[in-house]
């Protein structure tokens, strides 16, 4: 998980906004029901404002929501999350961090309200991870076990911490990270939007300085539960983002994913791109390496 101490270090190393005159964001958002589930309960979202003022103030919003519960409840919950978060985030007059957190909280209340109103939707909820990109910074908020990864200099870093039973067991020393990945309860989350009227939304304590060439991947557990980080890095680090997301989903299916599979991948670069040699691969995956 990102600690506030090294988030602060990143903040001090941000590039000045003058270094981002014409940033290009190449984005691919894909979701697939997979080969087992008859219905896709995931939702993906990519919003790039056309209004220059709105873009300058609130940036680009990306989101993955993984719905769960009752009949069509999961599908409804994830759709409510994506619609409510997009609407409320861009209607906000607050800074991106506050606007994003508030939007997720409002989505949770709306899902809970709908579930209480319709018995067929009782118990529905959704995990959610949302990312805002407004160069030279990024902001993230999440609930549950949908994840955000950073791919930088041929390394991959998990930028969110799962709200799950097995993650809590790892934190308490009851399981190793390797054991957690195979545990039968790895899909049991401890937080979700809509299961209760109020939910604790996790956010970064500081804005995250982004760099040209960074890629961010948002994924549902249908992807990262079955595809190891090393393989995700191999498939997502290079090439066109559309092709990369297609390969990620196909990889998850081939590995026997039992759930819906979603991936949103964004690459950040100047509009005038020039080919650069691939940087050397590093062995260390410590978050502090990203700052170098």
N, C-alpha and C positions, 0 to 999 in steps of 0.2 A: 504493500500500500504506500501511497505517497505520504510522507511525513511533512508536517508544516515547516520543519527546519530546512529541508532541501528544496521545498517549493519556494521558500524565501530566497534561497541562493539562485534559483532559476530566475526569479523576478529581477534580481540585480543584474542579470546578464542579458536582459532583453535588448533586442535591436531597436534603434529609434524608429519611430513611425515613418520618418522620411526615407527609411530603407525599403519601404513597402509601397512604392508609388502605384504599381499596377499588379497586385497579387492575383494569381490565377489559382482557383481551387477546382481540381478535377475530381468529380464525385461520382461514385456508383453506389446505388442502394438496391439490394436484391433480397428477396425472401422466397422461400420454397417450403411447401408442405412436407417435403421429404417423402420417403418411400413407405412410411408406416401410418402416420396420422392422416385421416380422411379430410380434415379441415386445417387450414393454416391459421393459427391463433396469434401469430406474430404480426407486428406492424413495423414498417420502416418509414422514415421521413427524412426529407432533405428540402430545406427552404432557403432560397437565396433571394433576398428582397430586391425588387427592381428599383425601388425608390432609393436614390443615393444617400439621402439623409438617414433613412432607416438602416441602410446597410452600414453606414459609418458609425451609427450609435449602437446597434445591436448585432450586426454581423450575420453570419450564416448559422442556421440551426440544423443539427443532425440528431437523429433519434432512433433507437431500437426499443421496442416494447414486446415482451413475451407474456401473452395472456394465459390465464388458467381459471378453471372452475366452471362447473355446471353447464350442461347442454351447450349452448353457444356463448356462454359467459366469457370465456377466455378471449374469443374473437372480439366481442363487444367491448370488453375492458381495455384491450390494447388499442382499439380504434378511438375510444373515448380519450385515452391518454394522449395519443398523437394529435388529435384534433384540439383538445383543450390546451395542451402545452404550447402548441404553435400559436393558437389564438391569443392566449394570455401573455405569452412571452413578448410578442410583438406589439401588444397593446400597452405594455408597461412603460412607465416613465422612469423606472429605477435603473441602476447599473446592471450589467449582464448577470453578475453573480446573484444578486437579490431577485432579479426578474426570473431567472431560471429556477431557483429554489421555490419561489412562490408559485410558479406555474405548475411544478410537479405536485406541490401540496394541494393546489386547487383541483388538479386532475384526480388525486386520490379521493378527495371529498365528493367529486362528481360521480366517480365510479361507485363509491359506497352508497350514495343517494339513489342511484339507478338500481343497484342490487336490492335495496330495501323496498323499492317501489314495485319491482317485478320479481315474483317468486321464482320464476324460471332462471333468474340470474343470481340467485342467492349464493354467496360464497365466492363470487368472481373477484378477480384481482389481476394485477399484472406487474411484472418487474419492468424496470425502465432504466436506460442509460441515455443521457442527453449531453451533447457537446456543442458549444458555441465557439465559433472561430471569428475573431475580429482582429486581424493582424495589427500589432505583433503579438497578441495574446490569445489564449484559449481559456475557456471555463467549462467545468463539467459538474454534473449532478447525477445521482443515481440512487436507485432503491432495488434491492434484490441481487440476483446473480448474473444479470446481463453485464457485459464488460466493455471497457475501453482499453485499447492498446495503443502505444506509440511505437512506430517503427522509425528508427533514426540510426544512420550510419551502420546499416546491416545488423542492427540489434533490435530486439523486441522487449518492450517493458509493459507490464500490466499496470495500468494507471488507476484502477479502481479495486476495491476490496469487496469480495462477495459477502452479502448478508445471508449466510447459510449455516445450517447445523454443522456441517463438516468443517467449515472455515473456523467456527467457534471452537471446535474440538482441536483443530490444529493450533489455534492461539493458546489453548490451555495445555498443550503438550500431550494430548490424548491420541493424536494421530500425526503421522508425518505427512508432508505435502504429497508424496507419492501414494500413500495409503488413502488419502482423501480423494484422489482422483479415481480410485476404484471402489470407494465405499458405496454401499447400496442406498444410503441416504443423502448422496451428494446433491440431489435436486430439491431437497427440502429447504425452502428459504425462510428466513426469520423476519423479513420485511417485504411488503408488497404494497403497491398502490391500490387502495380500495377495500382491502380486507378489514380495515378499521377506518373510522372517520379521520383520524389523525395518524400520520406516519412520520418518522424521522428521516428526512432526506439528507443524504450525504453529499457534501460539496467540497471542492478544494478550498483551503483557507486563503490561498493566494492565486492570482491569475498566473497562468503558465506561459512563459515565453516560448513561442514557436519559432522554427527556423525554416528557411527555404530547403525544400527536399524532404521535410517531415511528411510522414503518412500516419494518419490516425484510422484505426479500425474499431468500429462498434459491432458487437456480436451478441447473439443470443446463445444460451447454453447448448442448443442443438449443434452449434459449431464447435465451440471451445471445449465442450465435454469430451468430444471424440477425436479432435484434431490437436495434437501436441503443439505447444508454442513454437518449437523449432520448425515444424512443418508449416504452421501459419506464416512464420517469417519467410520461409522459402517461397511460398506462393504469393505473398502480399507485398514483398519488398520492392519488386521491380515490374516493369511492363505496364501496359495500359490498365487503369483501375477497373474498367468494365470486365476485362478478361480475368483479372485477379479475383474479383468477387465470384465470377462464374466458377473458377477453379476451386475456390474455397468451399463453395456449396457442393460441388461435385465430389470433392474429397471427403466431406462429411458423410454424404450418401454412401460412398464406396466403403467407408469405415463402419457402416451400419448404424448411423444415427437413428435414434428412436423418437426423435422430436422434430418439430419444425426448425428450420435453419435460416438465420438472417445475418446479413453482413452489410455494413455501410463503410465504404473505404474512401478516404479523401487524401489527395496529394496536394501539397502547398508549394507553389513556386512562382517566380516572376512570370509575367505574360510572355516575355521574350526569353524562352528557354534555350540554353545552350548545352550540348551534350558534355557530360563530365564523366571521368573514369569512376568505376565503382570503388568506394572506399574499402580499405582492408577490413576483414571480419575480426572482431574482438572476441575473446573467450569470455570475458566477464560480462555479467548481466546486471551488475549493481547499478541502481538508479544514479549513483554519483557519477558513473561513467558518461551519462548522457550530457553532463554539464561541460565536459571537456571539448 
